[in-house]
Amino acid sequence: QVQLVESGGGLVQTGGSLRLSCAASGIILSSTSMAWYRQAPGQQRELVATINNLGGTNYAHSVKGRFTISRDNAKNTVYLQMNSLEPEDTAVYYCNTPYRTLRWGQGTQVTVSS
């Protein structure tokens, strides 16, 4: 059974940084594209960043230049480095494939104070 576990969230001030981790079991992440999503209160879940199995990346316009998605195939983990955080980045962050084909994890809360 595939399981995704997100971690690394927290409370940070505007301009701060966090690194999120997505650890997977039951699936080999190196064989598939992966993505980070976020959902703010009252909002739909939105795609933030993707990484394919060759390491190619894409980002939502709102985070381009501030966030970096990466993967460590040996650890079967995908990361999201978030720099220059803004209050608008406050949300619960999730990982999944770009087509949302896996069971969602519990997510990790990111709160950016102004």
C-alpha positions as CSV (number, residue, x, y, z in Angstrom):
1,Q,0.0,0.0,0.0
2,V,1.4,3.4,-1.0
3,Q,1.8,5.9,1.8
4,L,3.0,9.5,1.6
5,V,4.2,11.3,4.7
6,E,4.8,15.0,4.5
7,S,6.8,16.8,7.2
8,G,8.9,19.9,7.8
9,G,6.1,22.6,8.1
10,G,5.9,25.1,10.8
11,L,5.5,28.8,11.7
12,V,7.9,31.2,10.1
13,Q,8.1,34.9,9.7
14,T,7.9,36.7,6.3
15,G,11.1,36.2,4.4
16,G,12.0,33.0,6.2
17,S,12.6,29.5,4.8
18,L,11.4,26.0,5.3
19,R,12.2,22.7,3.7
20,L,9.4,20.2,3.3
21,S,9.9,16.5,2.9
22,C,7.7,13.8,1.3
23,A,8.7,10.3,2.3
24,A,7.1,7.5,0.3
25,S,6.6,3.8,0.9
26,G,5.1,1.3,-1.4
27,I,6.2,3.1,-4.5
28,I,9.6,3.9,-6.0
29,L,9.5,7.7,-6.5
30,S,12.4,7.7,-9.0
31,S,10.1,6.0,-11.5
32,T,7.4,8.6,-11.5
33,S,6.9,12.3,-11.7
34,M,6.0,13.9,-8.4
35,A,4.4,17.2,-7.3
36,W,3.8,19.4,-4.3
37,Y,0.4,21.0,-3.8
38,R,-1.0,23.3,-1.2
39,Q,-4.4,24.2,0.1
40,A,-5.2,27.4,2.0
41,P,-8.3,27.7,4.1
42,G,-11.4,28.0,2.0
43,Q,-9.4,27.5,-1.2
44,Q,-9.0,24.6,-3.6
45,R,-5.9,22.5,-3.6
46,E,-3.4,24.0,-6.1
47,L,-0.4,22.6,-7.8
48,V,2.8,24.3,-6.7
49,A,5.7,22.4,-8.3
50,T,6.5,19.3,-10.2
51,I,9.5,17.2,-10.9
52,N,9.8,14.4,-13.5
53,N,11.8,11.3,-13.4
54,L,14.6,13.0,-15.3
55,G,14.8,15.9,-12.8
56,G,13.0,18.4,-14.9
57,T,11.0,20.9,-12.8
58,N,8.1,23.3,-13.2
59,Y,6.6,25.8,-10.8
60,A,3.5,27.8,-10.3
61,H,4.0,31.4,-11.2
62,S,3.4,32.5,-7.6
63,V,6.4,30.5,-6.3
64,K,8.8,30.6,-9.2
65,G,12.2,31.8,-8.1
66,R,11.4,31.2,-4.4
67,F,10.7,27.5,-4.2
68,T,12.8,24.5,-5.4
69,I,11.5,21.0,-5.8
70,S,14.1,18.2,-5.7
71,R,14.3,14.5,-5.0
72,D,16.6,12.0,-3.3
73,N,16.0,8.7,-5.0
74,A,18.2,6.8,-2.5
75,K,15.9,8.1,0.3
76,N,12.8,7.7,-1.8
77,T,11.9,11.3,-0.8
78,V,10.9,14.5,-2.5
79,Y,11.7,17.9,-1.1
80,L,10.4,21.4,-1.4
81,Q,12.8,24.2,-0.4
82,M,10.8,27.3,0.3
83,N,12.6,30.6,0.5
84,S,11.4,34.2,0.9
85,L,8.1,33.0,2.3
86,E,5.1,35.3,2.2
87,P,1.9,35.2,4.2
88,E,0.2,34.1,1.0
89,D,2.1,30.9,1.2
90,T,0.3,29.9,4.3
91,A,-1.4,26.6,3.6
92,V,-1.3,22.8,4.2
93,Y,1.2,21.3,1.8
94,Y,0.8,17.9,0.2
95,C,2.8,15.7,-2.2
96,N,1.3,13.5,-4.9
97,T,1.8,12.7,-8.6
98,P,1.0,15.5,-11.0
99,Y,-2.2,13.6,-11.8
100,R,-3.2,13.1,-8.1
101,T,-3.1,9.3,-8.5
102,L,-1.9,8.4,-5.1
103,R,-3.7,8.4,-1.8
104,W,-3.2,11.8,-0.1
105,G,-1.1,12.0,3.0
106,Q,-2.0,14.2,6.0
107,G,-0.1,17.1,4.7
108,T,2.1,19.5,6.7
109,Q,1.0,23.0,7.8
110,V,3.0,26.0,6.8
111,T,2.1,29.3,8.5
112,V,3.9,32.5,7.5
113,S,3.4,35.5,9.8
114,S,3.5,39.1,8.6
